[in-house]
């Protein structure tokens, strides 16, 4: 998009130079406006990809669909995973350490895409923001609640264009659902349910054992990032890291940013005031085989209670179901009609009716579904995003902070991620073992409701749970 010496100052100079020609001039040849400090409209957004394999590969491919994008630098700790992406973008520089890339390429890049395991989302993202780079970070935005709060504050401080990778947030479906809700078609929502078919990777299993050589293509120390030192084990790579608390955030972290987005985007809620959960029984032979609590559970149900922002004293209960567990099927849904779609869904229960939404906020419909033909649908009042989530961010970066619009800026995505990760805080509190290793006592029972002080990011009635609000980074890493 611009050379190092041309940065934002040169763009401002160009705008100032253009202004002297008057509002009546719409198009001028480049040679008329050309000269020192001129930034051509054809110059491109230079993007660096932190995480070039897996999801990173598909993210970069989406950005590259824009004719206004250059993929100029790649980062990945595993040469095997990044090989195809490096072939696709042969001119891009390549690093294993994102910190080295940012140091050496800071004058050559405008924006950064972060598509690493959840464990390193926050440290990579904030490092880029501190250099004034726009950032697109995959969901969930962070690994823990404290990190989400810090990224929200960083977005305000560094004034860069931000976007979390929950692409359904830019879809037509969630906008239509919001219009239907605002039109009063289901009345006042009192409860909501969200569910997913995840996990589709191992969870609720013992910690891997054994001694393995680290593959020569992999920098295991960098892969760990801020996590505490853990010996390499192939059980964690390349995808199953999602099921381990040290690196991932389980089924909730993987899918809630997609499935709960309509709930958080449509309803008048902010931070939950309480959380409770129950998880599947994974304790058979636990004491003989070892501690399973390093792994996320195979299935869980989480209940979050939100105070309404618009009506003090009123609350909305939101429930999450994963691992094959489902909420009760609505009576209004016909036997042959799908309850969401394969990935999951969302159900809003209002005082005047119900709304069913598929994963990614798609296909909102009233229940019974015949009402979609019998009722007059509201007019479109919310602007659609025909270019999609990725290109929306690209265009906003080119426009500059405060001029472009994104669907999931960190001002929205940060509090949303905090809200979601409250569910994991409840799960991890449930999974805490009795210190005497003789089962559970009353304060460790799963049905305990955790009371949340959002302003201070603290559980007020079970201090042991606060260790999961902010994890301890390994020496050499900081936020």
C-alpha positions as CSV (number, residue, x, y, z in Angstrom):
1,X,0.0,0.0,0.0
2,X,2.9,2.3,0.7
3,X,6.6,2.4,1.1
4,X,8.2,2.9,4.6
5,X,8.8,6.6,4.1
6,X,5.4,7.2,2.7
7,X,3.4,5.9,5.7
8,X,0.3,7.7,7.0
9,X,1.9,11.1,6.8
10,X,2.2,10.8,3.0
11,X,-1.4,9.7,2.7
12,X,-2.5,12.8,4.6
13,X,-0.3,15.0,2.4
14,X,-1.9,13.4,-0.7
15,X,-5.3,14.2,0.7
16,X,-4.2,17.8,1.4
17,X,-2.7,18.2,-2.1
18,X,-5.9,16.8,-3.6
19,X,-8.1,19.2,-1.7
20,X,-6.6,22.3,-3.4
21,X,-8.0,21.3,-6.7
22,X,-11.5,21.8,-5.4
23,X,-14.5,19.6,-4.9
24,X,-15.6,19.9,-8.6
25,X,-12.7,17.8,-9.9
26,X,-13.5,14.1,-9.6
27,X,-10.7,12.4,-11.6
28,X,-7.2,13.7,-12.5
29,X,-4.5,11.9,-14.4
30,X,-1.7,10.5,-12.2
31,X,0.9,12.7,-13.8
32,X,-1.0,15.8,-12.8
33,X,-0.9,14.9,-9.1
34,X,2.3,12.9,-9.1
35,X,5.3,14.0,-7.2
36,X,7.1,13.7,-3.9
37,X,5.0,12.1,-1.2
38,X,2.2,11.1,-3.6
39,X,0.6,7.8,-2.8
40,X,-1.2,6.3,-5.9
41,X,-4.6,4.8,-5.3
42,X,-3.4,1.7,-7.0
43,X,-0.8,1.0,-4.2
44,X,-1.7,-2.0,-2.2
45,X,-2.2,-3.1,1.4
46,X,0.9,-5.1,2.5
47,X,-0.1,-7.9,4.8
48,X,2.0,-10.2,6.9
49,X,0.6,-13.6,7.9
50,X,1.4,-14.9,11.4
51,X,0.4,-18.5,11.0
52,X,0.8,-19.6,7.4
53,X,-0.5,-23.2,7.6
54,X,-4.0,-24.5,8.4
55,X,-6.4,-21.7,9.0
56,X,-3.7,-19.2,8.2
57,X,-3.4,-20.5,4.7
58,X,-7.1,-20.1,4.0
59,X,-7.2,-16.6,5.7
60,X,-4.3,-15.4,3.5
61,X,-6.0,-16.8,0.4
62,X,-9.1,-14.8,1.2
63,X,-7.2,-11.6,1.6
64,X,-5.3,-12.2,-1.6
65,X,-8.6,-12.2,-3.5
66,X,-8.5,-8.5,-3.3
67,X,-6.6,-6.8,-6.1
68,X,-5.5,-4.3,-3.5
69,X,-3.5,-6.7,-1.4
70,X,0.1,-7.9,-1.3
71,X,1.0,-10.8,0.9
72,X,4.6,-9.7,1.7
73,X,5.7,-11.8,4.7
74,X,4.9,-15.1,6.3
75,X,5.5,-16.5,9.8
76,X,5.1,-20.1,10.9
77,X,6.9,-22.3,13.5
78,X,6.4,-25.4,11.4
79,X,8.0,-25.5,7.9
80,X,5.8,-28.5,7.0
81,X,2.5,-26.7,7.6
82,X,3.6,-23.5,5.9
83,X,5.1,-25.2,2.8
84,X,2.1,-24.8,0.4
85,X,1.5,-21.2,1.5
86,X,5.1,-20.3,0.8
87,X,4.8,-21.8,-2.6
88,X,1.7,-19.7,-3.3
89,X,3.4,-16.5,-2.2
90,X,7.0,-17.1,-3.3
91,X,8.0,-13.4,-3.0
92,X,7.0,-13.2,0.6
93,X,9.7,-13.2,3.3
94,X,9.6,-16.1,5.7
95,X,10.3,-16.3,9.5
96,X,9.6,-18.7,12.3
97,X,9.4,-16.0,15.1
98,X,6.8,-13.3,14.6
99,X,8.8,-11.0,16.8
100,X,11.7,-11.2,14.4
101,X,9.4,-10.6,11.5
102,X,7.9,-7.5,13.1
103,X,11.3,-6.1,13.9
104,X,12.7,-6.6,10.4
105,X,9.6,-6.0,8.3
106,X,7.9,-3.3,10.3
107,X,8.6,-0.7,7.5
108,X,7.4,-3.0,4.8
109,X,4.0,-4.1,6.2
110,X,0.7,-2.2,6.8
111,X,-1.3,-5.0,8.4
112,X,-1.1,-8.4,10.1
113,X,-3.3,-11.5,10.1
114,X,-2.9,-13.7,13.2
115,X,-4.0,-17.3,12.6
116,X,-2.0,-19.2,15.3
117,X,-3.3,-21.5,18.1
118,X,-5.3,-19.6,20.7
119,X,-2.3,-19.6,23.0
120,X,-0.4,-17.0,21.0
121,X,-3.3,-14.8,19.7
122,X,-2.9,-12.0,22.2
123,X,0.9,-11.7,22.3
124,X,1.2,-11.6,18.5
125,X,-1.8,-9.3,18.0
126,X,-0.7,-6.7,20.5
127,X,2.9,-6.7,19.3
128,X,1.6,-5.7,15.8
129,X,-0.7,-3.1,17.2
130,X,2.1,-1.5,19.2
131,X,3.8,-0.9,15.8
132,X,0.7,0.7,14.4
133,X,-0.3,-2.2,12.2
134,X,-3.9,-3.1,11.5
135,X,-4.8,-6.5,12.7
136,X,-7.1,-9.4,11.8
137,X,-7.1,-12.0,14.5
138,X,-8.8,-15.4,14.4
139,X,-11.4,-16.4,16.9
140,X,-11.5,-16.7,19.8
141,X,-9.7,-13.3,20.0
142,X,-7.7,-14.5,23.0
143,X,-6.9,-17.5,25.2
144,X,-8.2,-15.9,28.5
145,X,-10.4,-13.1,29.8
146,X,-7.6,-10.8,30.8
147,X,-6.0,-10.9,27.4
148,X,-9.4,-10.0,25.8
149,X,-9.7,-6.9,28.0
150,X,-6.1,-5.8,27.2
151,X,-6.8,-6.1,23.4
152,X,-9.9,-4.1,23.8
153,X,-8.0,-1.3,25.5
154,X,-5.1,-1.6,23.0
155,X,-7.5,-1.0,20.1
156,X,-8.6,2.3,21.6
157,X,-5.0,3.3,22.4
158,X,-3.2,2.4,19.1
159,X,-6.1,3.4,16.7
160,X,-5.6,0.7,14.2
161,X,-8.3,-1.1,12.2
162,X,-9.2,-4.4,13.9
163,X,-11.4,-7.5,13.0
164,X,-11.9,-10.8,14.8
165,X,-12.3,-13.8,12.4
166,X,-15.9,-14.7,13.1
167,X,-17.0,-14.2,9.5
168,X,-20.7,-14.8,10.2
169,X,-20.7,-11.4,11.8
170,X,-20.6,-9.9,8.3
171,X,-23.3,-12.1,6.9
172,X,-26.8,-11.1,5.8
173,X,-28.4,-13.6,8.2
174,X,-27.4,-11.9,11.5
175,X,-28.5,-8.5,10.0
176,X,-31.9,-10.0,9.0
177,X,-32.3,-11.5,12.5
178,X,-31.5,-8.2,14.1
179,X,-34.1,-6.5,11.9
180,X,-36.7,-9.1,12.8
181,X,-35.9,-8.7,16.5
182,X,-36.0,-4.9,16.4
183,X,-39.4,-5.1,14.6
184,X,-40.8,-7.0,17.7
185,X,-41.5,-10.2,15.9
186,X,-40.6,-12.4,18.9
187,X,-41.1,-9.9,21.6
188,X,-38.7,-9.5,24.5
189,X,-36.1,-12.3,24.6
190,X,-35.9,-14.0,28.0
191,X,-33.6,-16.9,27.2
192,X,-31.3,-18.1,24.4
193,X,-29.7,-21.4,23.6
194,X,-26.6,-22.1,21.4
195,X,-25.1,-25.5,20.5
196,X,-22.4,-27.1,18.4
197,X,-21.4,-30.5,17.2
198,X,-17.8,-29.8,18.4
199,X,-15.5,-31.1,19.6
200,X,-14.5,-33.2,16.5
201,X,-11.0,-33.7,18.1
202,X,-10.1,-35.7,21.2
203,X,-11.2,-34.2,24.5
204,X,-11.7,-35.6,28.0
205,X,-8.6,-37.8,27.7
206,X,-5.4,-38.3,29.8
207,X,-2.4,-36.1,29.3
208,X,-0.2,-37.6,26.6
209,X,2.9,-39.4,27.8
210,X,6.1,-40.6,26.2
211,X,9.3,-39.2,24.9
212,X,9.5,-37.9,21.3
213,X,12.0,-36.2,19.2
214,X,10.9,-32.8,17.9
215,X,10.7,-32.8,14.1
216,X,13.5,-30.8,12.6
217,X,11.0,-28.6,10.7
218,X,9.3,-27.5,13.9
219,X,10.4,-24.9,16.5
220,X,8.7,-26.4,19.5
221,X,9.8,-23.6,21.9
222,X,8.2,-21.0,19.6
223,X,5.1,-23.1,19.2
224,X,4.6,-23.1,22.9
225,X,4.8,-19.3,23.0
226,X,3.7,-18.0,26.4
227,X,2.6,-21.5,27.6
228,X,4.5,-23.2,30.4
229,X,7.1,-25.6,29.3
230,X,5.6,-28.9,28.1
231,X,7.5,-31.7,26.3
232,X,6.7,-32.1,22.6
233,X,4.2,-34.8,21.8
234,X,2.6,-35.4,18.4
235,X,-0.8,-35.7,20.1
236,X,-0.9,-31.9,20.2
237,X,-0.2,-31.2,16.5
238,X,-1.3,-30.1,14.0
239,X,-4.9,-29.6,15.0
240,X,-5.7,-31.4,18.3
241,X,-4.2,-28.6,20.4
242,X,-7.7,-27.2,20.6
243,X,-8.6,-29.8,23.2
244,X,-5.8,-28.9,25.7
245,X,-6.2,-26.0,28.1
246,X,-2.5,-25.0,27.7
247,X,-3.0,-24.1,24.0
248,X,-6.7,-24.1,23.1
249,X,-10.1,-23.2,24.5
250,X,-12.1,-26.3,23.6
251,X,-15.4,-26.5,21.7
252,X,-16.6,-23.3,23.3
253,X,-13.6,-21.3,22.0
254,X,-13.7,-22.8,18.6
255,X,-17.4,-22.3,17.8
256,X,-19.1,-19.9,20.2
257,X,-17.7,-16.8,18.4
258,X,-19.7,-18.0,15.4
259,X,-22.8,-19.4,17.0
260,X,-23.3,-17.0,19.9
261,X,-22.6,-14.0,17.8
262,X,-26.3,-13.4,17.0
263,X,-27.1,-13.5,20.7
264,X,-24.5,-11.0,21.6
265,X,-25.0,-8.8,18.5
266,X,-28.8,-8.7,18.7
267,X,-29.7,-8.6,22.4
268,X,-29.1,-5.8,24.9
269,X,-26.4,-7.6,26.9
270,X,-22.8,-6.9,27.8
271,X,-21.0,-8.9,30.4
272,X,-22.6,-11.8,32.3
273,X,-23.1,-11.5,36.0
274,X,-22.9,-15.2,36.7
275,X,-21.8,-18.5,35.2
276,X,-22.4,-22.2,36.0
277,X,-21.8,-25.4,34.2
278,X,-21.9,-29.2,34.1
279,X,-19.6,-31.4,32.2
280,X,-19.6,-35.1,31.0
281,X,-18.3,-37.7,33.4
282,X,-14.7,-38.3,32.6
283,X,-13.7,-39.5,36.0
284,X,-13.8,-43.3,35.5
285,X,-10.5,-44.8,36.6
286,X,-9.1,-41.3,37.0
287,X,-7.3,-42.0,40.2
288,X,-5.6,-45.1,38.7
289,X,-4.7,-43.5,35.4
290,X,-3.8,-39.9,36.3
291,X,-5.3,-36.5,36.1
292,X,-7.5,-35.6,33.1
293,X,-7.8,-31.9,33.9
294,X,-5.2,-30.8,31.3
295,X,-7.8,-31.7,28.7
296,X,-11.1,-29.9,27.9
297,X,-14.1,-32.1,28.7
298,X,-15.8,-34.1,26.0
299,X,-19.1,-32.3,26.4
300,X,-20.5,-29.5,28.6
301,X,-23.5,-27.3,29.3
302,X,-22.9,-23.7,30.4
303,X,-25.4,-21.2,31.8
304,X,-24.6,-17.5,31.7
305,X,-26.9,-14.9,33.2
306,X,-26.8,-11.4,31.8
307,X,-28.4,-8.2,33.2
308,X,-30.2,-6.3,30.4
309,X,-28.5,-3.0,29.6
310,X,-31.8,-1.4,28.6
311,X,-34.0,-2.5,31.5
312,X,-32.3,-2.6,35.0
313,X,-33.4,-5.5,37.1
314,X,-34.3,-7.7,34.1
315,X,-32.1,-10.6,33.0
316,X,-31.5,-12.9,30.0
317,X,-30.3,-16.4,30.5
318,X,-28.0,-17.8,27.8
319,X,-27.1,-21.5,27.6
320,X,-24.4,-23.2,25.7
321,X,-24.4,-26.9,24.7
322,X,-21.5,-28.9,23.1
323,X,-20.3,-32.4,22.5
324,X,-23.6,-33.7,21.2
325,X,-25.7,-32.2,24.0
326,X,-28.7,-30.3,22.8
327,X,-31.4,-28.0,24.2
328,X,-35.0,-29.2,24.1
329,X,-36.4,-29.2,20.6
330,X,-39.0,-26.5,20.3
331,X,-42.6,-27.7,20.1
332,X,-43.2,-25.3,17.1
333,X,-40.6,-27.2,15.0
334,X,-42.1,-29.9,12.8
335,X,-40.6,-33.4,13.1
336,X,-38.9,-33.2,9.7
337,X,-37.5,-29.7,10.1
338,X,-33.8,-29.3,11.0
339,X,-32.9,-27.9,14.5
340,X,-30.2,-25.6,13.3
341,X,-27.7,-27.2,10.9
342,X,-24.8,-29.7,11.1
343,X,-22.4,-27.3,12.9
344,X,-25.0,-26.1,15.4
345,X,-27.5,-23.3,15.9
346,X,-29.1,-20.6,18.0
347,X,-32.6,-20.4,19.5
348,X,-34.0,-17.1,20.8
349,X,-37.0,-17.5,23.1
350,X,-39.1,-14.4,23.3
351,X,-42.4,-13.3,25.0
352,X,-44.2,-13.4,21.7
353,X,-42.4,-16.1,19.8
354,X,-39.2,-17.9,18.9
355,X,-36.4,-17.5,16.3
356,X,-34.2,-20.3,15.1
357,X,-30.8,-19.4,13.5
358,X,-28.2,-21.7,11.9
359,X,-24.5,-21.6,12.6
360,X,-22.7,-18.4,11.5
361,X,-25.9,-16.5,12.1
362,X,-27.4,-17.8,8.8
363,X,-31.0,-18.4,7.9
364,X,-33.0,-16.8,10.7
365,X,-36.6,-18.0,10.8
366,X,-39.6,-17.7,13.0
367,X,-41.1,-20.7,14.6
368,X,-43.3,-22.3,13.5
369,X,-41.5,-21.7,10.1
370,X,-44.8,-21.2,8.3
371,X,-44.8,-17.7,9.9
372,X,-42.0,-16.7,7.5
373,X,-44.6,-16.7,4.7
374,X,-47.5,-15.5,6.8
375,X,-45.8,-12.6,8.4
376,X,-44.6,-9.5,6.6
377,X,-40.8,-9.3,7.0
378,X,-39.3,-5.9,8.0
379,X,-37.5,-3.8,5.5
380,X,-33.7,-3.8,5.3
381,X,-32.4,-1.2,7.7
382,X,-28.9,-2.5,8.4
383,X,-26.2,-2.2,5.7
384,X,-25.1,-5.5,4.2
385,X,-21.5,-6.5,3.6
386,X,-21.5,-7.9,0.1
387,X,-17.7,-7.9,0.0
388,X,-17.5,-10.3,3.0
389,X,-15.7,-10.3,6.3
390,X,-12.1,-10.5,4.9
391,X,-12.3,-7.8,2.2
392,X,-14.3,-5.6,4.5
393,X,-11.3,-5.5,6.8
394,X,-8.9,-4.9,3.8
395,X,-11.0,-2.0,2.6
396,X,-11.2,-0.5,6.1
397,X,-7.4,-0.7,6.5
398,X,-7.0,1.1,3.2
399,X,-9.5,3.8,4.2
400,X,-7.7,4.2,7.5
401,X,-8.7,4.1,11.2
402,X,-11.9,5.9,11.8
403,X,-12.9,5.9,8.2
404,X,-13.6,2.3,7.4
405,X,-16.0,0.0,9.1
406,X,-15.5,-3.6,10.3
407,X,-18.2,-6.0,11.7
408,X,-16.2,-7.4,14.6
409,X,-13.7,-4.6,15.7
410,X,-12.0,-5.4,19.0
411,X,-14.3,-2.9,20.7
412,X,-17.0,-5.4,20.0
413,X,-15.0,-8.6,19.8
414,X,-13.1,-8.1,23.1
415,X,-16.1,-7.9,25.4
416,X,-17.8,-10.7,23.4
417,X,-14.7,-12.9,23.8
418,X,-14.6,-12.2,27.6
419,X,-18.3,-13.2,27.8
420,X,-17.6,-16.5,26.0
421,X,-14.5,-17.3,28.0
422,X,-16.5,-17.0,31.2
423,X,-17.9,-20.3,30.2
424,X,-14.5,-21.9,30.2
425,X,-13.7,-20.3,33.5
426,X,-16.8,-22.1,34.9
427,X,-15.7,-25.4,33.3
428,X,-12.1,-25.2,34.6
429,X,-13.5,-24.3,38.1
430,X,-15.7,-27.4,37.9
431,X,-12.7,-29.5,37.0
432,X,-10.6,-28.5,39.9
433,X,-9.8,-31.5,42.0
434,X,-10.2,-31.7,45.7
435,X,-6.7,-31.0,47.2
436,X,-7.1,-34.1,49.3
437,X,-7.6,-36.2,46.2
438,X,-10.5,-37.9,47.8
439,X,-13.3,-36.8,45.5
440,X,-15.2,-33.5,45.7
441,X,-16.3,-31.4,48.6
442,X,-19.1,-28.9,48.5
443,X,-17.2,-25.9,47.2
444,X,-16.0,-27.9,44.2
445,X,-19.4,-29.2,43.0
446,X,-20.1,-28.4,39.4
447,X,-23.5,-26.7,40.1
448,X,-21.8,-23.9,42.0
449,X,-22.8,-20.6,40.4
450,X,-19.8,-18.2,40.0
451,X,-20.6,-14.6,40.6
452,X,-18.7,-12.2,38.2
453,X,-17.5,-8.7,38.9
454,X,-16.9,-7.7,35.2
455,X,-15.3,-4.3,36.0
456,X,-12.6,-5.8,38.1
457,X,-12.5,-9.2,36.2
458,X,-13.0,-11.2,39.3
459,X,-15.1,-14.0,40.7
460,X,-16.4,-12.8,44.0
461,X,-17.6,-16.0,45.6
462,X,-14.9,-18.6,44.7
463,X,-11.4,-17.1,44.7
464,X,-9.8,-20.3,43.4
465,X,-11.5,-19.7,40.1
466,X,-9.6,-16.4,39.5
467,X,-6.4,-18.2,38.6
468,X,-8.1,-18.9,35.2
469,X,-8.9,-15.2,34.5
470,X,-5.2,-14.5,33.7
471,X,-2.7,-17.2,33.2
472,X,1.0,-16.9,34.0
473,X,3.2,-16.5,31.0
474,X,6.4,-18.5,30.6
475,X,9.6,-16.5,31.2
476,X,10.6,-14.4,28.2
477,X,7.0,-13.7,27.2
478,X,4.8,-10.8,28.0
479,X,1.7,-9.1,26.8
